[in-house]
């Protein structure tokens, strides 16, 4: 990943943000095509779809049979109407093809005694490193962090993290320290609950 520059699209510039994410769909299509994977005519799920812009691009360009974007905090009607407005402003066809849908992901509805909650996400061990719960709970942690610190601080954290660690590695402890520094919040209990506790979060 290239380090962000002053030209990196910002969520505070809705037009460039939309265009860059819409065009990113083609990069995904090309990448998958390089390993002979096509979404055309397939059923596709995007876990952690965010604002849905990339999914709109995929629906238009890849033409899947069905594409559903899932995220923790969205309402289908709201995200579709917002996408249509943003597409119109960006000069992109606002047609939200019937193949595209969105649904709220509700992993917190998973029972507390389910194995889903038994890993320590910050250090799940080699055997569980690539298991689905580790990916989903990691994404959940980022979404809840965004809710905790707000969009401005959250995206600043991501930009700084990418700029500092592009082409290299980073540790969980370094990410926590950066999040605390930029947000101005302690966040100790937050990360303890979400990353270091092998049980379902109930409060933080």
Backbone as CSV, one residue per row, in Angstrom:
resi,resn,N_x,N_y,N_z,CA_x,CA_y,CA_z,C_x,C_y,C_z
1,UNK,0.850,-1.196,0.000,0.000,0.000,0.000,0.878,1.234,0.000
2,UNK,0.586,2.164,-0.887,1.360,3.404,-0.933,0.988,4.290,0.245
3,UNK,1.966,4.986,0.752,1.701,5.905,1.861,0.810,7.041,1.390
4,UNK,-0.170,7.448,2.212,-1.040,8.552,1.833,-0.245,9.822,1.592
5,UNK,-0.725,10.636,0.661,-0.119,11.926,0.373,-1.170,12.993,0.604
6,UNK,-0.791,14.235,0.305,-1.759,15.316,0.459,-2.930,15.138,-0.488
7,UNK,-2.719,14.323,-1.568,-3.793,14.108,-2.524,-4.676,12.936,-2.147
8,UNK,-4.354,12.249,-1.040,-5.167,11.119,-0.625,-6.593,11.579,-0.380
9,UNK,-7.592,10.926,-1.023,-8.976,11.340,-0.831,-9.359,11.317,0.643
10,UNK,-10.072,12.320,1.058,-10.481,12.440,2.449,-11.988,12.333,2.554
11,UNK,-12.443,11.720,3.658,-13.875,11.633,3.909,-14.471,13.036,4.021
12,UNK,-13.605,14.039,4.278,-14.083,15.421,4.376,-14.255,16.065,2.999
13,UNK,-13.847,15.358,1.936,-14.067,15.800,0.553,-14.931,14.740,-0.115
14,UNK,-16.254,14.817,0.056,-17.146,13.734,-0.368,-17.017,13.353,-1.841
15,UNK,-16.771,14.330,-2.720,-16.710,14.028,-4.146,-15.497,13.161,-4.481
16,UNK,-14.302,13.561,-4.004,-13.112,12.765,-4.291,-13.165,11.428,-3.565
17,UNK,-13.744,11.438,-2.368,-13.911,10.188,-1.612,-14.768,9.206,-2.403
18,UNK,-15.882,9.684,-2.929,-16.763,8.795,-3.691,-16.057,8.272,-4.933
19,UNK,-15.459,9.168,-5.709,-14.850,8.753,-6.978,-13.723,7.753,-6.761
20,UNK,-12.881,8.006,-5.762,-11.744,7.106,-5.539,-12.212,5.722,-5.107
21,UNK,-13.247,5.671,-4.265,-13.738,4.376,-3.797,-14.537,3.656,-4.884
22,UNK,-15.261,4.406,-5.680,-16.002,3.790,-6.788,-15.019,3.168,-7.782
23,UNK,-13.936,3.888,-8.093,-12.949,3.372,-9.041,-12.136,2.237,-8.435
24,UNK,-12.038,2.194,-7.109,-11.296,1.105,-6.463,-11.924,-0.248,-6.760
25,UNK,-13.204,-0.248,-7.117,-13.867,-1.508,-7.466,-13.157,-2.187,-8.634
26,UNK,-12.695,-1.388,-9.601,-12.008,-1.972,-10.756,-10.683,-2.606,-10.340
27,UNK,-10.011,-2.007,-9.369,-8.766,-2.594,-8.877,-9.031,-3.966,-8.268
28,UNK,-10.140,-4.089,-7.545,-10.498,-5.376,-6.943,-10.808,-6.394,-8.033
29,UNK,-11.574,-5.968,-9.036,-11.920,-6.860,-10.144,-10.661,-7.334,-10.861
30,UNK,-9.733,-6.408,-11.126,-8.495,-6.762,-11.823,-7.637,-7.701,-10.980
31,UNK,-7.576,-7.429,-9.683,-6.780,-8.286,-8.800,-7.326,-9.711,-8.802
32,UNK,-8.637,-9.844,-8.625,-9.243,-11.181,-8.610,-9.114,-11.854,-9.968
33,UNK,-9.220,-11.057,-11.041,-9.066,-11.617,-12.374,-7.687,-12.205,-12.584
34,UNK,-6.682,-11.622,-11.904,-5.326,-12.129,-12.027,-5.155,-13.530,-11.482
35,UNK,-6.067,-13.952,-10.616,-6.039,-15.327,-10.096,-7.273,-16.102,-10.557
36,UNK,-7.803,-15.670,-11.715,-8.914,-16.359,-12.379,-10.181,-16.455,-11.525
37,UNK,-10.468,-15.376,-10.796,-11.715,-15.315,-10.027,-12.581,-14.204,-10.611
38,UNK,-13.797,-14.553,-10.970,-14.734,-13.582,-11.519,-15.973,-13.509,-10.640
39,UNK,-16.452,-12.297,-10.412,-17.691,-12.112,-9.657,-18.917,-12.103,-10.557
40,UNK,-18.713,-12.053,-11.852,-19.834,-11.966,-12.785,-20.760,-13.164,-12.635
41,UNK,-22.027,-12.867,-12.363,-23.019,-13.919,-12.225,-22.964,-14.685,-10.921
42,UNK,-22.119,-14.243,-9.989,-21.950,-14.954,-8.725,-22.679,-14.244,-7.590
43,UNK,-22.870,-14.960,-6.483,-23.382,-14.369,-5.253,-22.187,-13.927,-4.418
44,UNK,-22.155,-12.647,-4.038,-20.994,-12.068,-3.372,-21.434,-11.397,-2.075
45,UNK,-20.651,-11.585,-1.015,-20.885,-10.892,0.256,-19.661,-10.057,0.590
46,UNK,-19.880,-8.816,0.989,-18.801,-7.938,1.430,-18.985,-7.689,2.919
47,UNK,-18.089,-8.247,3.722,-18.179,-8.085,5.173,-17.410,-6.829,5.571
48,UNK,-18.131,-5.868,6.116,-17.522,-4.585,6.463,-17.561,-3.628,5.287
49,UNK,-18.762,-3.408,4.754,-18.914,-2.632,3.512,-18.802,-1.128,3.716
50,UNK,-18.808,-0.672,4.961,-18.693,0.764,5.201,-19.824,1.547,4.561
51,UNK,-19.464,2.549,3.750,-20.487,3.401,3.143,-21.055,2.828,1.854
52,UNK,-20.546,1.662,1.413,-21.145,0.976,0.275,-20.694,1.442,-1.094
53,UNK,-19.785,2.426,-1.163,-19.397,2.981,-2.460,-18.669,1.935,-3.310
54,UNK,-17.739,1.211,-2.705,-17.026,0.181,-3.462,-17.998,-0.883,-3.946
55,UNK,-18.968,-1.236,-3.112,-19.959,-2.232,-3.522,-20.778,-1.750,-4.714
56,UNK,-21.105,-0.462,-4.737,-21.821,0.086,-5.889,-20.966,-0.068,-7.143
57,UNK,-19.669,0.249,-7.033,-18.774,0.084,-8.168,-18.692,-1.361,-8.619
58,UNK,-18.634,-2.285,-7.662,-18.585,-3.705,-8.012,-19.867,-4.148,-8.702
59,UNK,-20.999,-3.660,-8.204,-22.280,-4.035,-8.814,-22.362,-3.555,-10.252
60,UNK,-21.890,-2.339,-10.514,-21.926,-1.789,-11.867,-20.910,-2.459,-12.791
61,UNK,-19.692,-2.703,-12.286,-18.597,-3.133,-13.145,-18.458,-4.652,-13.247
62,UNK,-18.688,-5.360,-12.131,-18.490,-6.815,-12.133,-19.760,-7.585,-12.479
63,UNK,-20.908,-6.942,-12.270,-22.209,-7.534,-12.582,-22.421,-8.895,-11.917
64,UNK,-22.317,-8.939,-10.599,-22.629,-10.191,-9.898,-24.127,-10.477,-9.954
65,UNK,-24.476,-11.702,-9.691,-25.905,-12.033,-9.645,-26.544,-11.367,-8.430
66,UNK,-25.812,-11.380,-7.321,-26.295,-10.767,-6.089,-25.083,-10.326,-5.278
67,UNK,-25.101,-9.096,-4.760,-24.038,-8.595,-3.905,-24.680,-7.962,-2.684
68,UNK,-24.330,-8.467,-1.516,-24.865,-7.926,-0.262,-23.699,-7.408,0.574
69,UNK,-23.766,-6.141,0.958,-22.773,-5.547,1.840,-23.261,-5.591,3.277
70,UNK,-22.437,-6.096,4.157,-22.779,-6.202,5.576,-21.903,-5.261,6.395
71,UNK,-22.499,-4.604,7.378,-21.717,-3.817,8.318,-22.492,-3.707,9.616
72,UNK,-21.799,-3.225,10.651,-22.387,-3.216,11.987,-23.428,-2.141,12.178
73,UNK,-23.311,-1.057,11.433,-24.134,0.114,11.743,-24.687,0.713,10.465
74,UNK,-25.673,0.046,9.872,-26.264,0.589,8.657,-27.716,0.151,8.538
75,UNK,-28.459,0.931,7.772,-29.842,0.620,7.428,-29.927,0.635,5.910
76,UNK,-30.463,-0.425,5.325,-30.458,-0.580,3.870,-31.028,0.639,3.158
77,UNK,-32.179,1.128,3.609,-32.812,2.251,2.920,-31.958,3.502,3.000
78,UNK,-31.325,3.733,4.143,-30.505,4.923,4.324,-29.268,4.884,3.443
79,UNK,-28.583,3.739,3.414,-27.347,3.679,2.642,-27.645,3.740,1.153
80,UNK,-28.753,3.161,0.715,-29.084,3.197,-0.716,-29.436,4.612,-1.163
81,UNK,-30.188,5.333,-0.375,-30.546,6.695,-0.760,-29.318,7.592,-0.736
82,UNK,-28.424,7.388,0.252,-27.201,8.171,0.305,-26.289,7.887,-0.875
83,UNK,-26.209,6.621,-1.289,-25.402,6.262,-2.449,-25.944,6.895,-3.725
84,UNK,-27.257,6.884,-3.881,-27.866,7.455,-5.083,-27.561,8.952,-5.180
85,UNK,-27.650,9.668,-4.066,-27.349,11.105,-4.071,-25.877,11.348,-4.393
86,UNK,-24.998,10.581,-3.745,-23.563,10.773,-3.956,-23.170,10.431,-5.391
87,UNK,-23.763,9.381,-5.947,-23.452,8.990,-7.322,-23.863,10.081,-8.302
88,UNK,-25.025,10.644,-8.094,-25.501,11.718,-8.969,-24.551,12.901,-8.930
89,UNK,-24.109,13.285,-7.733,-23.193,14.416,-7.584,-21.841,14.138,-8.239
90,UNK,-21.429,12.861,-8.266,-20.132,12.503,-8.839,-20.206,12.195,-10.330
91,UNK,-21.400,12.285,-10.906,-21.551,12.000,-12.322,-21.514,10.523,-12.651
92,UNK,-21.811,9.701,-11.650,-21.855,8.250,-11.831,-23.317,7.835,-11.938
93,UNK,-23.632,6.865,-12.811,-25.029,6.424,-12.909,-25.583,6.062,-11.534
94,UNK,-26.663,6.713,-11.116,-27.192,6.483,-9.770,-28.036,5.216,-9.658
95,UNK,-28.090,4.427,-10.748,-28.887,3.210,-10.746,-28.354,2.225,-9.714
96,UNK,-29.115,1.993,-8.663,-28.740,0.991,-7.677,-29.359,-0.330,-8.118
97,UNK,-28.625,-1.023,-8.986,-29.102,-2.259,-9.583,-29.732,-3.178,-8.547
98,UNK,-30.788,-3.884,-8.919,-31.472,-4.769,-7.964,-30.567,-5.835,-7.364
99,UNK,-29.422,-6.095,-7.996,-28.529,-7.122,-7.446,-27.843,-6.656,-6.175
100,UNK,-27.868,-5.333,-5.905,-27.128,-4.780,-4.776,-28.031,-4.571,-3.570
101,UNK,-27.613,-5.100,-2.446,-28.368,-4.917,-1.209,-27.434,-4.744,-0.033
102,UNK,-27.985,-4.298,1.077,-27.191,-4.083,2.278,-27.948,-4.632,3.478
103,UNK,-27.201,-5.109,4.464,-27.831,-5.668,5.660,-26.946,-5.401,6.870
104,UNK,-27.582,-5.204,7.980,-26.841,-4.989,9.227,-26.232,-6.309,9.694
105,UNK,-24.942,-6.271,9.954,-24.265,-7.433,10.526,-24.441,-7.371,12.037
106,UNK,-24.892,-8.454,12.631,-25.201,-8.434,14.057,-24.470,-9.545,14.800
107,UNK,-23.131,-9.521,14.766,-22.396,-10.569,15.487,-22.614,-10.523,16.988
108,UNK,-23.016,-9.351,17.517,-23.267,-9.290,18.960,-24.497,-10.091,19.369
109,UNK,-25.262,-10.571,18.358,-26.400,-11.452,18.670,-25.940,-12.892,18.873
110,UNK,-24.673,-13.176,18.579,-24.136,-14.525,18.790,-24.072,-14.795,20.290
111,UNK,-24.588,-15.929,20.743,-24.621,-16.227,22.187,-23.248,-16.141,22.837
112,UNK,-23.237,-15.731,24.095,-21.976,-15.521,24.809,-21.174,-16.803,24.967
113,UNK,-21.825,-17.973,24.945,-21.106,-19.228,25.125,-20.643,-19.834,23.807
114,UNK,-20.803,-19.092,22.694,-20.358,-19.597,21.396,-18.834,-19.517,21.287
115,UNK,-18.236,-20.460,20.561,-16.787,-20.492,20.387,-16.259,-19.227,19.698
116,UNK,-17.149,-18.522,19.007,-16.787,-17.269,18.335,-16.074,-16.306,19.273
117,UNK,-16.429,-16.333,20.561,-15.910,-15.347,21.512,-14.718,-15.849,22.308
118,UNK,-14.201,-17.053,22.025,-13.226,-17.661,22.927,-11.771,-17.302,22.628
119,UNK,-11.493,-16.658,21.504,-10.110,-16.316,21.168,-9.721,-14.960,21.748
120,UNK,-8.443,-14.804,22.059,-7.877,-13.494,22.386,-7.444,-12.886,21.057
121,UNK,-8.163,-11.894,20.582,-7.959,-11.395,19.227,-6.571,-10.802,19.024
122,UNK,-5.997,-10.197,20.035,-4.660,-9.629,19.904,-3.595,-10.707,19.739
123,UNK,-3.893,-11.926,20.179,-2.935,-13.033,20.062,-3.702,-14.353,20.054
124,UNK,-4.346,-14.680,18.918,-5.202,-15.871,18.871,-4.431,-17.184,18.778
125,UNK,-3.127,-17.111,18.530,-2.345,-18.324,18.344,-2.293,-18.724,16.876
126,UNK,-1.260,-19.461,16.512,-1.064,-19.836,15.116,-2.247,-20.626,14.575
127,UNK,-2.805,-21.523,15.387,-3.878,-22.388,14.915,-5.136,-21.617,14.536
128,UNK,-5.362,-20.470,15.165,-6.602,-19.723,14.940,-6.390,-18.417,14.187
129,UNK,-5.169,-18.150,13.775,-4.828,-16.848,13.226,-5.689,-16.465,12.032
130,UNK,-6.036,-17.429,11.176,-6.791,-17.132,9.969,-8.234,-17.631,10.039
131,UNK,-8.723,-17.909,11.237,-10.119,-18.330,11.394,-11.058,-17.142,11.193
132,UNK,-12.278,-17.442,10.773,-13.261,-16.387,10.501,-13.522,-15.478,11.709
133,UNK,-13.683,-16.008,12.930,-13.964,-15.106,14.060,-12.889,-14.047,14.258
134,UNK,-11.619,-14.391,13.981,-10.548,-13.420,14.163,-10.706,-12.256,13.181
135,UNK,-11.064,-12.566,11.940,-11.290,-11.507,10.961,-12.499,-10.664,11.337
136,UNK,-13.605,-11.314,11.670,-14.841,-10.588,11.969,-14.684,-9.750,13.234
137,UNK,-14.101,-10.331,14.273,-13.957,-9.583,15.525,-12.940,-8.454,15.400
138,UNK,-11.939,-8.634,14.549,-11.017,-7.538,14.288,-11.721,-6.370,13.625
139,UNK,-12.566,-6.696,12.626,-13.348,-5.650,11.961,-14.336,-5.007,12.922
140,UNK,-14.932,-5.809,13.795,-15.856,-5.268,14.796,-15.139,-4.257,15.683
141,UNK,-13.917,-4.592,16.077,-13.157,-3.708,16.957,-12.920,-2.355,16.301
142,UNK,-12.574,-2.371,15.013,-12.361,-1.108,14.300,-13.644,-0.295,14.213
143,UNK,-14.772,-0.969,13.937,-16.028,-0.238,13.835,-16.418,0.388,15.173
144,UNK,-16.251,-0.363,16.247,-16.608,0.176,17.568,-15.629,1.272,17.970
145,UNK,-14.349,1.129,17.573,-13.386,2.209,17.824,-13.825,3.475,17.102
146,UNK,-14.278,3.332,15.870,-14.776,4.493,15.122,-15.926,5.160,15.869
147,UNK,-16.826,4.346,16.416,-17.945,4.898,17.179,-17.452,5.625,18.429
148,UNK,-16.394,5.092,19.041,-15.871,5.652,20.289,-15.179,7.001,20.071
149,UNK,-14.345,7.093,19.037,-13.494,8.280,18.886,-14.022,9.275,17.859
150,UNK,-14.996,8.865,17.032,-15.548,9.748,16.010,-14.802,9.615,14.691
151,UNK,-15.471,10.016,13.607,-14.912,9.833,12.268,-13.586,10.564,12.067
152,UNK,-13.494,11.806,12.518,-12.296,12.597,12.262,-11.061,11.932,12.851
153,UNK,-11.116,11.563,14.124,-9.974,10.918,14.770,-9.723,9.539,14.184
154,UNK,-10.788,8.803,13.905,-10.640,7.442,13.396,-9.887,7.423,12.068
155,UNK,-10.295,8.283,11.123,-9.635,8.271,9.824,-8.226,8.868,9.903
156,UNK,-8.004,9.739,10.859,-6.637,10.229,11.076,-5.749,9.094,11.575
157,UNK,-6.289,8.267,12.454,-5.558,7.092,12.942,-5.177,6.182,11.775
158,UNK,-6.140,5.899,10.900,-5.873,5.004,9.781,-4.843,5.582,8.830
159,UNK,-4.951,6.898,8.528,-3.993,7.513,7.617,-2.581,7.482,8.200
160,UNK,-2.472,7.815,9.489,-1.165,7.824,10.138,-0.589,6.414,10.215
161,UNK,-1.428,5.445,10.494,-0.973,4.053,10.582,-0.443,3.587,9.220
162,UNK,-1.194,3.876,8.154,-0.767,3.466,6.817,0.525,4.170,6.415
163,UNK,0.617,5.462,6.726,1.817,6.216,6.351,3.049,5.711,7.093
164,UNK,2.876,5.329,8.346,4.004,4.896,9.173,4.438,3.470,8.857
165,UNK,3.479,2.613,8.536,3.784,1.185,8.416,3.683,0.649,6.994
166,UNK,3.498,1.522,6.016,3.405,1.061,4.635,4.638,0.253,4.246
167,UNK,4.401,-0.950,3.736,5.489,-1.814,3.322,6.189,-2.520,4.465
168,UNK,5.686,-2.330,5.689,6.324,-2.947,6.847,5.311,-3.627,7.744
169,UNK,5.613,-3.686,9.011,4.736,-4.340,9.980,4.482,-3.410,11.155
170,UNK,3.471,-3.741,11.920,3.160,-2.980,13.119,2.554,-3.912,14.146
171,UNK,2.621,-3.526,15.395,2.100,-4.362,16.469,0.765,-3.812,16.985
172,UNK,0.045,-4.675,17.662,-1.206,-4.254,18.297,-0.942,-3.124,19.288
173,UNK,0.138,-3.259,20.042,0.463,-2.243,21.047,0.732,-0.888,20.396
174,UNK,1.380,-0.898,19.233,1.647,0.353,18.523,0.353,0.982,18.024
175,UNK,-0.584,0.150,17.551,-1.868,0.686,17.087,-2.647,1.288,18.250
176,UNK,-2.615,0.626,19.380,-3.307,1.150,20.560,-2.707,2.490,20.972
177,UNK,-1.384,2.563,20.992,-0.718,3.813,21.384,-1.075,4.943,20.424
178,UNK,-1.115,4.650,19.126,-1.476,5.672,18.149,-2.917,6.118,18.336
179,UNK,-3.810,5.171,18.584,-5.224,5.497,18.786,-5.409,6.396,20.004
180,UNK,-4.685,6.110,21.071,-4.773,6.931,22.282,-4.215,8.326,22.031
181,UNK,-3.099,8.381,21.315,-2.462,9.668,21.049,-3.358,10.579,20.222
182,UNK,-3.899,10.067,19.141,-4.680,10.903,18.230,-6.049,11.240,18.801
183,UNK,-6.682,10.282,19.457,-8.035,10.522,19.982,-8.021,11.350,21.252
184,UNK,-6.903,11.311,21.985,-6.855,11.985,23.271,-7.644,11.252,24.340
185,UNK,-8.020,10.003,24.060,-8.766,9.201,25.022,-7.874,8.087,25.557
186,UNK,-8.177,7.616,26.741,-7.369,6.571,27.362,-7.506,5.244,26.601
187,UNK,-8.724,4.780,26.385,-9.048,3.585,25.588,-8.491,2.280,26.165
188,UNK,-7.894,2.317,27.349,-7.319,1.100,27.926,-8.368,0.023,28.109
189,UNK,-9.485,0.378,28.723,-10.538,-0.601,28.960,-11.161,-1.064,27.650
190,UNK,-11.312,-0.137,26.714,-11.877,-0.487,25.409,-11.081,-1.605,24.752
191,UNK,-9.753,-1.420,24.618,-8.940,-2.428,23.941,-8.798,-3.696,24.777
192,UNK,-8.800,-3.557,26.101,-8.744,-4.743,26.948,-9.954,-5.634,26.690
193,UNK,-11.118,-5.022,26.585,-12.355,-5.779,26.360,-12.392,-6.384,24.966
194,UNK,-12.056,-5.584,23.950,-12.250,-6.026,22.571,-11.116,-6.893,22.040
195,UNK,-9.889,-6.713,22.534,-8.760,-7.442,21.951,-8.134,-8.475,22.872
196,UNK,-8.257,-8.294,24.184,-7.527,-9.165,25.095,-8.407,-10.036,25.979
197,UNK,-9.704,-9.937,25.845,-10.600,-10.698,26.691,-11.318,-11.768,25.865
198,UNK,-11.144,-13.049,26.190,-11.757,-14.119,25.409,-13.211,-14.375,25.784
199,UNK,-14.019,-13.337,25.703,-15.448,-13.475,25.968,-16.197,-12.356,25.268
200,UNK,-17.491,-12.495,25.182,-18.327,-11.519,24.470,-18.325,-10.175,25.190
201,UNK,-18.018,-9.082,24.472,-18.067,-7.760,25.096,-19.485,-7.381,25.509
202,UNK,-19.603,-6.827,26.677,-20.906,-6.337,27.134,-20.845,-4.856,27.510
203,UNK,-19.682,-4.414,27.955,-19.506,-2.984,28.276,-18.026,-2.670,28.136
204,UNK,-17.730,-1.387,27.870,-16.334,-0.986,27.711,-16.190,0.514,27.918
